[in-house]
Amino acid sequence: MIKRIKQYGSIYGAFVSTSFSEAMSFRAHFVLLIVMDLVFYGTHLWSIDILYDHIHLIGTWRREHLLFFASVMLAINQLTMTLVSENYWQFPLMIRTGNFDFHLVKPVSSIFLTFFRTIRPGSMFNMAFTAPAVVYFGLQVDLGFWAWIALPFGIVLGFLLQNSLEMLFSCAMFWMIDGTGVNFIRIEFQQLARWPDFVYPSMLRGALTYLVPVLLIGSAPVRFLLAPSDFWPILGLVVFLLFFWALLGFFWRMGLLAYESASS
């Protein structure tokens, strides 16, 4: 087991090294991606701030509560953009060109090679924005001591649930000529998750919590951090995470059986 972990750690270290080398070869593009992310983060928080210039409450949340929720979601988004997002766009191209074959002949999980091969270094540097934002708004909502301890674990759980869902969606690309539509559906679900669950009508909220649980990505950790007695959503997040990882393994194997190499 330890040998296996060291093997994957060594491979991932090589992925990080090559991704940084590639990013530094196109420095203008590297800087532009950093600026693009910062503009998105800033405008998202600013739009919430402007909204509260006209109202006092959304549901039971004041300005600082929604800004804290938004900062947590930005942190989850930043992890996804750094560690996984580029691979979702490269996956259908690999299937179409036959380059996916090289993943299948290596003695490493093809899921690992497919979704963790490319890192986006520019987004990594934007942690200098998202981390202080989470801390600042966490202070605004007066998080307790144990909530601060649980905060990074909540962000990681949200990240894992989001990407288990998106990897599962991506399995559909095995049966499609082009994966652009799947990627845009994936992005639209991200948009839905950027608002707390209580803003949606009850039927839609139920569907987005119990069928496609995108609302648990941010709402479950934040609700637990703000009120530890409200632990059912975070428990549901963990259960769905385990369920979707198992489902991912099943549909990935089905996709591999349906895969016909373009290089043959």
Backbone as a ProteinNet text record, in pm:
[ID]
protein_1_A
[PRIMARY]
MIKRIKQYGSIYGAFVSTSFSEAMSFRAHFVLLIVMDLVFYGTHLWSIDILYDHIHLIGTWRREHLLFFASVMLAINQLTMTLVSENYWQFPLMIRTGNFDFHLVKPVSSIFLTFFRTIRPGSMFNMAFTAPAVVYFGLQVDLGFWAWIALPFGIVLGFLLQNSLEMLFSCAMFWMIDGTGVNFIRIEFQQLARWPDFVYPSMLRGALTYLVPVLLIGSAPVRFLLAPSDFWPILGLVVFLLFFWALLGFFWRMGLLAYESASS
[TERTIARY]
82.4	0	86.3	186.2	275.3	353.7	397.7	470.5	383.6	255.4	160.7	140.7	128.5	111.3	233.7	352.2	476.2	483.2	436.8	437	349.5	226.2	134.5	184.8	244.7	299.4	411.5	497.1	607.7	556	456.2	397.2	332.6	259.3	191.7	293.1	403.9	510	563.4	576.7	621.4	516.3	387.7	281.4	290.6	310.6	320.8	440.4	554.3	676.1	658.4	601.4	583.2	478.4	374.9	271.9	330.3	417.4	482.9	575.2	647	736.5	659	545.5	462.6	405.4	359.4	299.8	402.4	526.6	630.1	676.7	644.3	681.1	591.3	473.4	378.3	339.1	429.9	414	298	273.3	160.2	29.2	16.9	-102.5	-113.4	-0.1	4.6	-47.6	0.2	-42.4	-188.4	-231	-369.9	-467	-432.4	-519.2	-532.3	-422.1	-427.3	-520.9	-505.2	-588.4	-734.6	-760.5	-897.6	-965.8	-895.5	-952.1	-977.7	-882.6	-898.1	-1017.1	-1035	-1150.1	-1279.8	-1283.6	-1404.4	-1431.9	-1329.4	-1348.4	-1397.4	-1331.9	-1367.5	-1508.3	-1547.4	-1680.6	-1789.7	-1760.8	-1860.5	-1888.1	-1783.6	-1802.4	-1863.6	-1822.6	-1874	-2022.8	-2066.3	-2208.3	-2294.7	-2244.4	-2318.2	-2322.6	-2211.6	-2205.6	-2303.5	-2311.7	-2405.3	-2549.9	-2576.1	-2710.7	-2757.7	-2667.8	-2704.3	-2709.2	-2674.1	-2699.3	-2848	-2924.7	-3067.6	-3157.2	-3103.9	-3181.7	-3099.2	-3164.9	-3094	-3069.4	-3161.7	-3151	-3186.5	-3119.6	-3162.4	-3185.6	-3310.5	-3344.5	-3319.6	-3232.6	-3194.1	-3050.8	-2988.1	-2846.8	-2827.7	-2740.2	-2697.3	-2583.7	-2537.7	-2432.6	-2310.6	-2262.8	-2139.3	-2154.8	-2277.2	-2298.9	-2287.9	-2352.3	-2347.9	-2208.8	-2138.1	-2001.5	-1908.7	-1933.1	-1854.7	-1882.7	-2010.7	-2046.3	-1978.3	-1984.7	-1925.3	-1774.9	-1709.2	-1563.7	-1526.6	-1607.7	-1583.6	-1600.3	-1705.1	-1725.5	-1612.2	-1559.6	-1446.1	-1323.1	-1305.3	-1192.4	-1205.8	-1328.2	-1352.2	-1327.5	-1377	-1356.7	-1208.8	-1134.2	-991.8	-915.8	-953.4	-892.5	-923	-1048.1	-1087.1	-1012.2	-1005.2	-936.5	-787.3	-729.7	-586.7	-557	-633.6	-595.4	-660.8	-780.7	-857.6	-910.2	-949.6	-1035.8	-979.6	-850.1	-792.8	-813.1	-814	-824.1	-962.2	-1067	-1200.5	-1208.1	-1134.7	-1136.5	-1045	-939.1	-846	-896.3	-980.1	-1027.2	-1096.7	-1196.3	-1261.1	-1166	-1068.4	-969.4	-884	-848.3	-769.6	-849	-978.6	-1062.3	-1071.4	-1089.1	-1108.3	-981.9	-865.6	-740	-675	-722.2	-661.5	-549.4	-516.1	-409.5	-447	-575.1	-620.6	-561.7	-522.1	-462.9	-342.7	-263.5	-141.5	-172.5	-289.5	-328.6	-361.5	-412.5	-460.9	-348.7	-232.5	-122.3	-26.1	-54.7	33.9	-19.1	72	31.2	-16.5	-97.8	-152.1	-298.7	-380.7	-522.9	-544.7	-626.8	-654.7	-736.4	-815.4	-888.6	-789.5	-689.2	-585.7	-511.6	-470.9	-396.6	-482.3	-611.4	-700.1	-733.5	-766.7	-820.4	-720.3	-600.2	-502	-369.2	-370	-246	-197.8	-289.1	-250.9	-292.7	-197.9	-220.6	-225	-299.2	-304.8	-235	-104	-25.3	-73.8	-124	-168.1	-275.5	-369.5	-476.9	-425.1	-314.6	-255.8	-214.6	-161.4	-116.2	-232.7	-352.6	-467.9	-518.6	-453.1	-482.1	-451	-361.8	-328.9	-449.6	-552.6	-677	-785	-804.7	-917.5	-899.1	-777.5	-756	-781	-724.1	-756.2	-904.5	-972.1	-1115.3	-1193.9	-1162.1	-1230.4	-1205.8	-1081.5	-1048.5	-1118.5	-1116	-1175.6	-1326	-1397	-1541.7	-1576.9	-1485.6	-1505.2	-1501.5	-1412.9	-1409	-1534.8	-1586.8	-1707.4	-1828.7	-1835.3	-1949.4	-1918.9	-1801.4	-1764.5	-1765.1	-1687.1	-1675.4	-1612.4	-1657.8	-1600.9	-1468.9	-1402	-1270.1	-1275.5	-1371.6	-1379.5	-1423.3	-1497.9	-1536.3	-1412.8	-1319.6	-1195.3	-1115.1	-1116.1	-1046.2	-1111.6	-1245.3	-1319.3	-1321.8	-1293.6	-1307.2	-1231.1	-1099.5	-1030.1	-1085.1	-1130.8	-1188.3	-1319.9	-1399.2	-1524.1	-1498.4	-1396.7	-1362.1	-1316.8	-1235	-1186.4	-1302	-1395.3	-1510.8	-1595.6	-1616.9	-1691.3	-1621.9	-1490.5	-1410.3	-1423.3	-1415.5	-1423.8	-1561.7	-1669.2	-1803.1	-1822.8	-1781.4	-1797.3	-1729.7	-1609.2	-1534.9	-1571.2	-1624.2	-1676.9	-1797.6	-1881.3	-1994.9	-1948	-1850.9	-1806.8	-1731.4	-1656.6	-1591.8	-1695.1	-1802	-1909.5	-1977.5	-2005.9	-2062.1	-1969.6	-1839.4	-1742.5	-1737.9	-1785.3	-1789.3	-1876.4	-1973.2	-2059.4	-1978.9	-1859.7	-1778.3	-1731.6	-1730.4	-1693.2	-1789.7	-1915	-2017.2	-2047.7	-1966	-1992.6	-1875	-1906.7	-1801.2	-1724.3	-1797.2	-1735.1	-1788.7	-1700.3	-1739.9	-1772.4	-1781.9	-1805.3	-1937.2	-2042.3	-2172.5	-2169.3	-2102	-2091.1	-2016.9	-1911.6	-1834.7	-1916.7	-1999.9	-2081.7	-2193.1	-2247.9	-2344.5	-2277.2	-2155	-2077.2	-2058.6	-2029.9	-2008.7	-2139.4	-2250.4	-2379.7	-2416.4	-2383.2	-2407.6	-2319.7	-2199.8	-2115.5	-2183.2	-2247	-2316.4	-2428.1	-2502.2	-2610	-2556.5	-2438	-2381.6	-2327.8	-2315	-2255.1	-2352.3	-2476.4	-2573.9	-2621.4	-2651.9	-2695.6	-2827.4	-2849.2	-2964.1	-3098.2	-3107.7	-3239.1	-3291.2	-3211.1	-3259.8	-3344.4	-3341.6	-3413.8	-3551.5	-3650.3	-3782.2	-3769	-3863.2	-3850.7	-3830.4	-3905.1	-3892.1	-3755.3	-3710.6	-3579.3	-3469.9	-3487.7	-3389.9	-3378.9	-3492	-3489.2	-3415.7	-3442.4	-3376.7	-3226.7	-3185.6	-3043.6	-2973.2	-3047.7	-2987.9	-2983.8	-3091.1	-3102.3	-3086.1	-3101.2	-3082.1	-2945.4	-2919.9	-2787.1	-2741	-2672.7	-2655.6	-2551.3	-2566.5	-2469.9	-2483.3	-2602.3	-2620.2	-2549.1	-2515.5	-2442.8	-2296.3	-2245.5	-2103.2	-2061.1	-2138.2	-2104.8	-2195.8	-2324.9	-2421.2	-2397.9	-2362.8	-2343.7	-2228.1	-2107.9	-1998.9	-2028.4	-2084.8	-2106.6	-2213.8	-2322.5	-2426.1	-2370.6	-2285.4	-2225.2	-2129.5	-2052.4	-1957.5	-2029.8	-2142.1	-2217.3	-2298.3	-2344.9	-2425.4	-2392.9	-2295.8	-2254	-2367.4	-2477	-2590.9	-2660	-2636.2	-2695	-2599.3	-2586.8	-2485.4	-2538.5	-2671.3	-2726.7	-2680	-2672.6	-2623.7	-2479.6	-2391.5	-2252.3	-2242	-2328.5	-2333.2	-2381.6	-2483.1	-2530.8	-2423.4	-2343.6	-2233.2	-2137.7	-2100.2	-2006.7	-2066.8	-2194.9	-2261.2	-2266.2	-2306.4	-2311	-2171.7	-2071	-1934.3	-1892.1	-1916.4	-1881.4	-1962.4	-2091.3	-2177.4	-2132.2	-2099.8	-2062.3	-1923.2	-1833.7	-1704.4	-1722.8	-1812.8	-1841.6	-1907.3	-2000.6	-2068.8	-1971.4	-1875.9	-1774.3	-1695	-1655.9	-1581.3	-1660.6	-1790.6	-1875	-1886.1	-1922.5	-1941.9	-1809.2	-1700.3	-1570.3	-1537.7	-1564.3	-1541.3	-1632.3	-1758.4	-1849.4	-1797.9	-1746	-1692	-1571.7	-1485.8	-1368	-1408.6	-1515.8	-1563.8	-1619.8	-1678.3	-1736.5	-1632.3	-1516.3	-1414	-1356.3	-1353.6	-1290.8	-1181.8	-1060	-946.6	-949.2	-928.9	-922.4	-790.3	-693.5	-561.1	-548.3	-651.6	-641.9	-685.9
-120.9	0	126.4	129.4	246.5	260.8	147.2	150.1	207.7	171.3	221.1	372.4	418.4	562.1	638.9	585.8	650.1	654.6	547	543	653	665.5	767.2	907.5	921.4	1051	1093	998.9	1028.1	1067.8	995.6	1027.4	1165	1192.9	1322.4	1435.7	1412.6	1512.4	1543.4	1441	1462.2	1540.5	1512.9	1588.5	1737.2	1765.4	1905.3	1973	1903	1959.8	1992	1897.9	1921.6	2029.3	2036.7	2139.8	2279.1	2292.2	2420.4	2456.6	2358.9	2384.4	2432.5	2366.8	2407	2547.1	2576.7	2707.4	2819.1	2793.9	2896.1	2920.6	2826.4	2844.2	2946.5	2972	3069.1	3164.8	3256.5	3337.5	3435.3	3489.1	3582.2	3509.8	3388.3	3306.9	3273.7	3242.6	3210.5	3327.5	3447.9	3567.4	3598.2	3580.5	3610.3	3520.5	3394.1	3303.1	3347.1	3395.9	3445.7	3565.7	3659.7	3780.1	3743.8	3649.6	3607.7	3553.2	3465.7	3410.2	3518.3	3611.7	3718	3807.9	3836.7	3917.9	3845.1	3714.7	3636.1	3636.9	3611.6	3609.2	3744.6	3850.9	3984.9	4024.2	3997.8	4037.5	3955.7	3828.4	3745.9	3800.1	3832.1	3887.6	4026.6	4103.8	4240.2	4239.4	4145.3	4138.8	4109.2	4025.1	3997.3	4121.8	4192.2	4314	4419	4432.2	4526.7	4485.6	4354.5	4303.6	4345.1	4336.4	4371	4521.3	4601.9	4745.6	4777.2	4680.4	4701.8	4618.9	4516.7	4433.1	4407.3	4358.8	4333.6	4185.2	4102.1	3958.8	3882	3768.9	3669.3	3542.4	3501.4	3397.3	3450.7	3381.7	3429	3481.8	3489.1	3525.4	3674.3	3733.3	3870.2	3871.6	3990.9	4009.6	3920.9	3924	3852.3	3700.9	3648.5	3504.1	3459.9	3535.4	3497.6	3519.1	3621.8	3643.3	3532.8	3482.9	3369.8	3246	3220.6	3107.4	3121.6	3240.9	3263.2	3241.8	3284.9	3267.8	3120.1	3042.4	2897.9	2833.6	2873.9	2819.5	2859.5	2980.3	3021.9	2939.5	2904.2	2819.8	2680.7	2625.7	2496	2506.5	2613.7	2636.2	2648.6	2717.6	2737.2	2604.5	2516	2383.4	2306.1	2314.8	2245.3	2301.2	2433.2	2494.8	2460.5	2449.3	2419.1	2273.3	2183	2041.9	1956.4	1995.2	1901.5	1960.6	2086.5	2138.9	2121.2	2143.2	2131.3	1991.7	1891.9	1753.1	1719.8	1788	1764.2	1801.8	1905	1949.4	1864.6	1808	1727	1584	1536.1	1398.1	1364.8	1442.9	1406.3	1412.1	1501.5	1509	1383.1	1331.7	1207.9	1090.5	1086.2	978.8	989.1	1112.7	1134.5	1104.2	1130.8	1112.6	977	905.5	777.3	787.4	907.6	922.4	860.8	835.8	771.3	630.8	570.8	436.7	429.7	536.7	535.6	524.7	572.1	558.7	413.9	340.9	205.5	103.2	135	38.2	61.7	163.5	193.6	127.7	84.3	12.6	105.6	203	300.7	319.5	358.1	379.5	477.2	438	525.6	647.7	634.2	751	854.2	808.8	897.9	967.5	893	951.1	1047.4	1018.9	1101.4	1233.8	1232	1352.2	1429.6	1374.7	1444.8	1466.7	1447.3	1460.3	1604.7	1697.8	1836.6	1926.1	2001.6	2098.5	2237.6	2327.2	2465.4	2554.9	2576.8	2647	2788.3	2858.5	2995.7	3006	2911.6	2913.6	2885.4	2811.9	2782.4	2910.9	3007.2	3132	3215.7	3191	3269.2	3227.3	3127	3094.6	3215.4	3302.6	3424.7	3517.6	3495.7	3573.5	3495.4	3368.7	3293.6	3260.8	3223.6	3189.1	3308.2	3427.5	3542.5	3579.1	3560.7	3591.6	3500.3	3370	3275.5	3313.3	3345.8	3382	3511.7	3610.9	3741.4	3728.1	3661.9	3650.2	3548.6	3453	3364.6	3440.7	3539.6	3626	3711.5	3753	3835.5	3761.4	3629.9	3552.1	3489.1	3519.2	3477	3324.8	3257	3111.9	3073.5	2961.6	2911.2	2839.4	2803.3	2739.2	2611.1	2522	2394.2	2412.5	2519	2547.3	2581.9	2656.7	2687.4	2560.2	2466.8	2339.6	2260.4	2263.4	2184.8	2250.8	2380.2	2455.7	2394.1	2365.5	2306.8	2171.1	2091.8	1961.3	1978	2079.4	2107.2	2147.1	2230.8	2272.6	2153.1	2066.6	1948.3	1854.4	1835.4	1749.1	1805.5	1938.1	2000.4	1980.3	1995.7	1974	1830.2	1734.7	1593.8	1557.7	1609	1579.8	1642.7	1767.6	1834.2	1755.1	1709.9	1643.9	1497.8	1433.1	1298.6	1304.5	1408.3	1428.2	1459.8	1548.1	1591.3	1480.9	1399.5	1284.6	1184.4	1168.3	1077.7	1129.3	1260.3	1319.1	1293.1	1304.4	1291.8	1152.5	1051.5	915.9	910.6	1002.9	1005.9	1032.4	1090.8	1123.1	998.5	883	758.6	726.5	771.3	738.6	856.2	961.7	1081.7	1115.3	1179	1223.1	1339.3	1426.9	1546.2	1566.9	1606.5	1621.6	1763.3	1855.8	1995.8	2014.9	1947.5	1962.1	1914.7	1802.7	1750.9	1851.1	1909.7	2007	2130.5	2174.9	2292.7	2260	2139	2096.9	2094.7	2043.4	2039.8	2180	2276.8	2415	2475.8	2442.7	2496.5	2445.2	2320	2269.1	2340.9	2379.4	2459.9	2592.3	2652.2	2779.1	2763	2652.2	2627.8	2614	2553.6	2528.6	2654.9	2764.3	2886.2	2968.8	2918.2	2986.5	2889.2	2936	2845.9	2778	2663.4	2580.4	2648.4	2735.9	2791.3	2893.8	2936	3034	2967	2834.5	2764.2	2719.2	2711.3	2657.8	2515.1	2474.1	2347.9	2226.9	2217.4	2100.7	2097.4	2212.5	2218.7	2194.1	2248.9	2227.8	2079.4	2010.2	1866.5	1789	1823.9	1754.7	1777.8	1901.8	1936.6	1900	1840.6	1792.7	1641	1574.8	1430.3	1351.7	1415.4	1345.4	1376.4	1503.6	1549.9	1648.4	1600.8	1680.3	1792.2	1877.4	1986.8	2091	2104.1	2204.6	2166.2	2037.3	1994.9	2037.3	2068.9	2100.2	2214.7	2322.4	2436.2	2452	2424.9	2448	2355.9	2228.4	2135.1	2176.9	2205.2	2247.9	2379.7	2477.2	2608.7	2602.2	2528.8	2516.1	2450.7	2351.4	2284.6	2378.3	2457.3	2549.4	2659.3	2706	2812.3	2759.4	2635	2574.7	2425.9	2385.2	2244.5	2146.1	2192.3	2102.2	2065	2144.4	2117.8	2027.4	1902.2	1812.4	1717.3	1711.8	1616	1641.9	1768	1789.2	1742.3	1765.6	1723.4	1571	1506.9	1360.4	1309.1	1376.9	1340.3	1359.6	1464.7	1488.5	1370.1	1321.7	1209.1	1083.6	1058	939.3	948.4	1064	1080.5	1070.2	1120.6	1112.7	967.8	885.3	743.5	674.9	710.6	650.5	685.7	811.6	852.9	804.7	784.9	726	581.5	508.3	370.7	369.5	462.7	472.1	509.5	596.7	635.3	513.7	427.7	308.4	218.4	205.1	120	175.8	305.1	363.4	379.8	395.2	402.5	268.8	160.4	28.4	6.1	50.9	39.7	121.9	241.6	326.3	263.1	199.8	134.5	20.3	-50.2	-157.6	-102.9	16.6	78.3	152.9	179.3	259.8	187.7	254.2	204.1	301.9	256.7	345.3	405.8	537.5	606.7	581	525.9	502.8	365.5	282.7	145.3	140.5
0	0	0	89.4	96.3	-32.8	-89.3	-215.7	-326.2	-324.9	-426.1	-412.2	-288.3	-263.7	-311.3	-282.6	-327.4	-480.1	-544.4	-690.6	-748.1	-695.7	-745.8	-711.5	-591.6	-553.5	-645.1	-682.3	-773.5	-911.8	-959.4	-1090.2	-1088.2	-978.7	-970.2	-961	-892.1	-886.6	-1025.9	-1109.6	-1248.1	-1326.7	-1301.9	-1368.1	-1333.3	-1204.3	-1159.6	-1225.5	-1229	-1287.4	-1435.6	-1510.6	-1654.7	-1681.4	-1596.3	-1613.8	-1590.8	-1490.3	-1466.6	-1582.9	-1635.1	-1748	-1869.9	-1897.5	-2010.4	-1989.9	-1867.1	-1838.8	-1853.5	-1811.3	-1819.8	-1962.7	-2052.9	-2194	-2263	-2204.8	-2260.7	-2148.3	-2116	-1995.4	-2004.4	-2123.9	-2137.8	-2109	-2161.3	-2135.8	-1986.9	-1924.2	-1781.9	-1698.9	-1728.1	-1654	-1682.1	-1807.2	-1843.6	-1767.5	-1747.6	-1672.9	-1527.1	-1470.1	-1332.5	-1323.5	-1418.5	-1419.4	-1440.9	-1532	-1561.1	-1435.3	-1361.7	-1239.4	-1135.3	-1120.7	-1021.7	-1054.7	-1183.9	-1225.7	-1193	-1220.7	-1189.4	-1039.6	-958.1	-813.2	-762.4	-810.3	-764.4	-803.1	-928.2	-974	-904.9	-874.4	-806.6	-665.9	-592.1	-457.7	-463.9	-561.2	-574.9	-607.5	-693.3	-730.3	-607.1	-515.8	-392	-304.7	-297.5	-216.8	-270.1	-402.3	-463.7	-433.8	-440.4	-413.7	-274.2	-177.6	-39.5	-14.2	-112.5	-101	-115.3	-168.5	-193.6	-102.2	-39.4	50.9	177.1	281.5	407.3	430.8	384.1	406.9	280	259.4	161.5	242.2	252.2	347.8	488	561.1	694.3	696.4	579.2	573.1	548.7	626.7	603.5	502.1	469.1	369.2	396.8	522.6	553.8	542.1	567.6	554.3	408.3	318.6	177.9	120	165.3	118.1	168.6	289.4	338.2	254.3	226.5	140.4	4.5	-54.1	-186.3	-182.8	-76.3	-67.6	-54.7	17.4	26.1	-110.7	-184.3	-318.3	-412.9	-397.3	-479.8	-447.9	-320	-282.6	-344.4	-343.1	-406.8	-556.6	-617.8	-760.3	-792.5	-705.3	-729.9	-727	-634.8	-631.9	-760.8	-805.4	-928.3	-1048.6	-1059.8	-1172.1	-1172.3	-1053.7	-1043.6	-1074.6	-1018.1	-1017.1	-1124.5	-1171.5	-1253.9	-1384.6	-1385.6	-1492.1	-1632.8	-1651.6	-1786.2	-1843.1	-1758	-1804	-1860.9	-1810	-1864.2	-2012.2	-2050.8	-2189.8	-2277.4	-2219.7	-2296.7	-2318.5	-2227	-2234.2	-2365.9	-2411.8	-2538.6	-2657.7	-2652.8	-2760.6	-2763.6	-2646.5	-2640.8	-2698.1	-2668.8	-2722.4	-2874	-2922.4	-3066.4	-3146.1	-3089.4	-3162	-3136.5	-3034.9	-3001.7	-2900.6	-2854.9	-2755.6	-2621.3	-2602.9	-2479.2	-2466.9	-2580.1	-2578.1	-2484.8	-2481.2	-2400	-2250.7	-2209.4	-2069.5	-2034.7	-2133.1	-2106.8	-2096.5	-2150.1	-2149.5	-2032.6	-1950.2	-1837.6	-1710.1	-1622.5	-1500.2	-1389.2	-1425.2	-1331.8	-1367.6	-1270.9	-1295.6	-1410.8	-1505.7	-1620.6	-1577.9	-1470.7	-1418.4	-1366.4	-1292.4	-1240.5	-1354.4	-1455.2	-1568	-1648.5	-1656.3	-1738.5	-1671.8	-1543.7	-1478.9	-1392.6	-1374.3	-1291.7	-1364.1	-1496.3	-1573.9	-1583.5	-1604.9	-1631.1	-1515	-1462.6	-1355.9	-1418.4	-1359	-1407.9	-1305.3	-1322.4	-1219.4	-1190.6	-1291.8	-1270	-1163.4	-1164.8	-1065.5	-925.2	-916.5	-786.5	-714.3	-790	-730.2	-677.6	-730	-684.7	-547.7	-488.8	-349	-260	-308.9	-234.4	-224.9	-308.7	-300.8	-227.2	-265.1	-209.7	-61.3	-20.9	120.4	213.3	185.3	270.9	269.9	154.3	148.3	241	240.9	329.8	475.6	508.8	646.8	687.1	598.4	630.8	656.9	566.7	584.1	693.6	719.5	833.6	964.7	972.2	1090.4	1099.9	983.9	982.3	1038.4	1011.9	1062	1197.7	1251.3	1387	1401.2	1315.4	1326	1459.8	1513.9	1638	1614.3	1724.2	1715.3	1633.5	1664.5	1593.8	1449.3	1421.9	1283.8	1200	1260.3	1188.5	1161.3	1256.4	1235.6	1123.1	1119.1	1019.6	882.1	875.1	749.9	632.2	644.1	527.9	487.3	584.8	552.4	476.2	513.9	442.5	298.4	277.2	141.1	57.3	115.9	43.3	11.4	105.6	79.1	-34.4	-34.9	-144.4	-277.5	-278.1	-398.8	-448.3	-357.1	-395.9	-451.7	-387.5	-438.4	-575.9	-591.3	-720.3	-831.3	-806	-913.2	-930.8	-827.8	-849.4	-942.6	-925.4	-1015.6	-1157.3	-1169.1	-1301.4	-1374.8	-1302.1	-1365.6	-1413.5	-1333.4	-1373.4	-1499.8	-1506.6	-1628.6	-1747.3	-1723.2	-1831.7	-1891.8	-1817.9	-1874.4	-1999.4	-2011.2	-2129.6	-2256.4	-2241.7	-2358.8	-2433.2	-2368	-2436.1	-2549.6	-2537.3	-2636.4	-2730	-2724.7	-2804.3	-2896	-3008.1	-3100	-3041.1	-2970.7	-2913.2	-2771.6	-2679.7	-2541.4	-2499.9	-2596.2	-2562.4	-2487.9	-2534.9	-2470.9	-2326.4	-2301.2	-2163.9	-2076.4	-2130.6	-2052.4	-2019.1	-2111.9	-2083.8	-1983.3	-1988.6	-1886.3	-1749.4	-1747	-1622.4	-1564.9	-1650.5	-1606.5	-1555.9	-1621.2	-1576.3	-1437.7	-1409.6	-1275	-1172.8	-1213	-1124.6	-1090.8	-1191.3	-1168.2	-1065.7	-1074.6	-979.3	-837.3	-823.2	-690.4	-625.5	-700.5	-645.6	-562.2	-547.3	-462.4	-355.7	-236.4	-128.6	-162	-100.7	-136.9	-113.5	-12.5	22.1	-79.3	-175.9	-273.6	-381.8	-390.5	-496.1	-448	-538.8	-502.3	-450.3	-369	-295.5	-386.3	-496.9	-584.3	-651.3	-700.9	-764.5	-661.8	-542.1	-435.9	-402.3	-397.6	-369.1	-477.3	-604.2	-715.7	-714.5	-682	-683.1	-552.7	-461.9	-336.8	-331.6	-382.4	-366.8	-496.6	-612.3	-739.3	-797.9	-821.5	-865.6	-758.5	-655.6	-532.6	-542.2	-643.5	-659.7	-548.9	-489.4	-385	-255.4	-240.8	-121.6	-126.5	-244.8	-260.9	-169.4	-168	-84.5	35.9	16.4	125	243.6	219	330.2	420.4	365.7	454.8	526.2	455	515.4	623.3	598.1	700.2	826	809.8	924.4	998.8	924.5	987.7	1065.3	1010.6	1077.8	1195.6	1185.4	1293.3	1299.5	1382	1388	1415.5	1475.3	1497.6	1367.1	1260.5	1129.2	1050.8	1097.5	1041.9	935.5	917.1	820.7	677.6	631.5	494.7	473.9	572.3	554.7	557.8	636.1	636	500.9	445.5	312.1	206.9	221	126.6	125.6	242.8	252.3	189.6	217.9	161.9	9.6	-42.9	-188.6	-250.2	-180.1	-231.6	-250.1	-149.4	-159.8	-269.4	-278.3	-379.6	-520.7	-543.4	-678.9	-718.2	-621.2	-655.9	-699.6	-631.9	-673.3	-811	-833.2	-961.9	-1073.4	-1041.4	-1139.2	-1185.1	-1090.5	-1127	-1220.9	-1193.7	-1277.3	-1419	-1432.1	-1565.3	-1639.8	-1566.7	-1633.3	-1700	-1629.8	-1689.3	-1808.8	-1799.9	-1914.5	-2032.2	-2002.7	-2108.3	-2174.9	-2097.4	-2154.1	-2247.4	-2210.7	-2297.4	-2428.7	-2422.5	-2543.7	-2626.6	-2568.7	-2636.2	-2756.2	-2868.9	-2991	-3030.2	-3027.6	-3049.6	-3188.7	-3193.6	-3322.7	-3391.6	-3317.5	-3375.4	-3439.7	-3422.4	-3475.3	-3620.8
[MASK]
++++++++++++++++++++++++++++++++++++++++++++++++++++++++++++++++++++++++++++++++++++++++++++++++++++++++++++++++++++++++++++++++++++++++++++++++++++++++++++++++++++++++++++++++++++++++++++++++++++++++++++++++++++++++++++++++++++++++++++++++++++++++++++++++++++++++

